[in-house]
Amino acid sequence: WISRGKSMPVWLQTTLAALAAVLWAYLTVVLGLRWYVSGHEPFAGSYSVMLLMAWLSCVAMMCLYRRFPLILPLGYILAGFTMLVASLSSANPKITHLMPVLQSPLLSIHVLSMMTSYTLFGIVALNGIMGLAVRGNEAREKLKDVSLLVLYPAVFILVLGTILGSVWANISWGSYWSWDPKETWALITILVYSLAFHQSFLKWFRNPVFFHIFTIIAFICVLITYFGVNLIFGGMHAYA
């Protein structure tokens, strides 16, 4: 449709949005039940966090589909992928109480902010793949503009979440920043995505093909920040 200069049919938009609402309701019930049983927000553990990311993808689809119809297929891909990762990590994980150090409202807001930004970065990466798949510079330019519109709030929320995390770390561990692998890669992610906002100095980013390739490669930083640190590199943020 984009290559042909056409928009997605209204009936298809409405159908996909309705299905997104159903999926959102299902995930809301699942996360709500886990919240009720555990006694804390479902923001800890890979299973709950992946479901939270899928839930955020559904929220993005329902809120933005009228303005950006392409958010629907991208959101479904991202939600499906995160739910798949959740099921692979543990189909029926044990629900336990949090340690006292993790029982902080700041931590909940921090995790929610970080996962919101990761969700938006995932949408931008999928949009970049579509930007490379379509034909015609005009279509690629339109997709580039969409990516930029999503990147601004995504980077802002990422910076906000990182600051909140450092405040919580100071309260819990007595240090704002300790160059833990998670903190280091969070900073790298911020710096990498910030490059996209300096097109007046970095002329390569004016080329839509280069820009879309960049958004795809930059998402590797997000994957390392979450999966690499949590499962491989270790540190204070690693899952047991």
C-alpha positions in Angstrom: 0.0 0.0 0.0 2.8 2.4 0.9 4.7 1.8 -2.3 1.5 2.4 -4.3 0.6 5.6 -2.4 -2.5 4.0 -0.9 -3.7 3.9 2.7 -4.8 0.8 4.6 -8.6 0.1 4.1 -10.7 1.4 7.0 -12.4 -1.9 7.6 -9.0 -3.6 8.0 -7.8 -0.9 10.4 -11.0 -1.3 12.5 -10.7 -5.1 12.5 -7.1 -5.1 13.6 -7.7 -2.4 16.2 -10.6 -4.5 17.7 -8.3 -7.6 17.8 -5.7 -5.5 19.5 -8.3 -4.5 22.1 -9.1 -8.1 22.8 -5.4 -9.0 23.2 -5.0 -6.0 25.5 -7.9 -7.1 27.6 -6.5 -10.7 27.8 -3.0 -9.4 28.8 -4.5 -7.0 31.3 -6.3 -9.9 33.0 -3.1 -12.0 33.1 -1.0 -9.2 34.5 -3.7 -8.2 36.9 -4.0 -11.8 38.3 -0.2 -12.0 38.7 -0.3 -8.6 40.5 -3.0 -9.9 42.8 -1.4 -13.2 43.6 2.2 -11.8 44.1 1.1 -8.7 45.9 3.4 -6.4 43.7 3.4 -4.9 40.3 4.2 -7.4 37.5 7.4 -5.5 36.6 9.9 -8.1 37.8 11.1 -11.2 36.1 11.5 -11.9 32.4 8.1 -13.5 32.0 6.1 -10.6 33.4 8.3 -7.9 31.7 7.8 -9.6 28.3 4.1 -9.7 28.8 4.2 -6.0 29.9 6.0 -5.2 26.6 3.3 -7.0 24.6 0.6 -5.1 26.7 2.3 -1.8 25.8 2.4 -2.8 22.1 -1.4 -3.2 22.2 -1.7 0.2 23.9 0.4 1.7 21.2 -1.8 0.1 18.5 -5.0 1.3 20.0 -3.8 4.8 20.6 -2.0 5.5 17.3 -3.7 3.4 14.6 -5.9 6.2 13.3 -2.9 8.5 12.9 -0.4 5.8 11.9 -2.2 2.8 10.5 1.2 1.0 10.0 1.4 0.7 13.8 -1.1 -2.2 13.6 1.0 -4.8 11.7 4.2 -3.6 13.5 2.6 -3.8 16.9 1.2 -7.3 16.3 4.7 -8.5 15.2 6.3 -7.0 18.3 3.5 -8.3 20.7 3.7 -11.8 19.2 7.5 -11.9 19.5 7.5 -10.7 23.1 4.8 -13.2 24.1 6.8 -16.0 22.4 9.9 -15.0 24.3 7.8 -15.0 27.5 6.6 -18.5 26.9 10.1 -19.7 26.0 11.6 -18.2 29.2 9.1 -19.9 31.4 5.6 -21.1 30.5 4.4 -21.3 34.1 6.9 -19.3 36.2 6.8 -19.4 40.0 5.3 -16.3 41.5 7.2 -15.1 44.5 7.4 -12.0 46.7 9.9 -9.3 46.0 12.9 -8.6 48.1 12.5 -5.5 50.3 15.1 -3.6 48.2 12.9 -4.1 45.1 9.7 -2.9 46.8 9.9 0.7 45.7 7.5 2.8 43.6 10.5 4.3 41.9 11.5 0.9 40.6 8.1 0.3 39.2 8.1 3.6 37.3 11.7 3.0 36.2 10.8 -0.4 34.7 7.6 0.8 33.1 9.5 3.7 31.5 12.3 1.5 30.2 9.9 -1.1 28.8 7.8 1.7 27.1 10.9 3.0 25.4 12.0 -0.5 24.4 8.6 -1.1 22.9 8.8 2.1 20.8 12.4 1.2 19.7 11.1 -2.2 18.6 8.4 -0.5 16.5 10.9 1.8 15.0 13.2 -1.2 14.1 10.3 -3.1 12.5 9.4 0.2 10.6 13.0 0.3 9.4 12.7 -3.2 8.0 9.6 -2.1 6.2 11.4 1.0 4.9 14.0 -1.2 3.3 11.4 -3.6 1.8 9.2 -0.9 0.1 10.1 0.6 -3.2 10.4 4.3 -4.0 12.2 7.1 -2.1 8.9 8.8 -1.3 7.6 5.8 0.6 10.9 5.4 2.4 10.9 9.1 3.4 7.4 8.7 4.8 8.5 5.8 6.9 11.5 7.7 8.0 9.3 10.6 9.2 7.2 8.1 11.2 10.3 6.6 12.8 11.5 10.1 13.8 8.2 10.9 15.4 8.4 7.7 17.5 12.1 8.1 18.3 11.7 11.5 20.1 9.4 10.3 22.8 11.2 6.9 22.9 14.6 8.5 23.7 13.0 10.9 26.2 11.3 8.1 28.1 14.5 6.1 28.0 16.5 9.0 29.5 13.7 9.6 32.1 13.7 5.9 33.0 17.5 5.8 33.4 17.5 8.9 35.7 14.7 7.3 37.8 16.7 4.1 38.0 19.8 6.0 39.2 17.8 7.7 41.9 16.4 4.4 43.0 19.9 2.9 42.9 21.2 5.6 45.2 18.4 5.0 47.7 18.8 1.2 47.6 22.6 0.8 47.0 24.1 4.1 48.0 25.3 5.0 44.5 23.7 6.8 41.6 26.0 5.1 39.0 28.3 2.2 39.4 29.1 1.3 35.7 27.2 -1.9 36.1 26.8 -3.7 32.6 23.1 -2.7 32.6 23.9 0.9 33.3 26.7 1.0 30.8 24.6 -0.4 28.0 21.6 1.9 28.9 24.0 4.8 28.4 25.3 3.3 25.1 21.7 2.9 23.9 20.9 6.6 24.7 24.0 7.8 22.9 23.4 5.6 19.8 19.8 6.6 19.3 20.7 10.3 19.9 22.7 10.2 16.7 19.5 10.1 14.7 18.6 13.6 15.9 21.7 15.3 14.5 21.0 15.1 10.8 22.2 18.7 10.4 25.8 17.5 11.3 25.6 13.9 10.3 24.5 14.0 6.7 24.3 10.2 6.3 21.1 10.2 8.3 19.4 12.3 5.7 19.5 9.3 3.4 16.3 7.2 4.2 18.0 3.9 3.4 20.9 4.6 5.8 18.4 5.8 8.4 16.4 2.6 8.3 19.5 0.5 8.4 20.6 2.5 11.4 17.3 2.0 13.3 17.6 -1.8 12.7 21.2 -2.0 13.9 20.6 0.4 16.8 18.0 -2.0 18.2 20.8 -4.5 18.8 21.8 -2.2 21.7 18.3 -2.6 23.2 18.6 -6.4 22.9 22.0 -6.4 24.6 20.8 -4.1 27.3 17.9 -6.4 28.2 18.7 -9.9 27.1 22.5 -9.7 27.0 22.9 -8.2 30.4 20.2 -10.1 32.1 21.2 -13.5 30.8 24.8 -13.4 29.8 26.9 -10.5 31.2 25.6 -10.6 34.8 25.9 -7.8 37.3 23.5 -6.5 39.8 20.7 -6.3 37.3 21.0 -9.9 36.1 18.2 -12.4 36.7 19.0 -15.2 39.0 
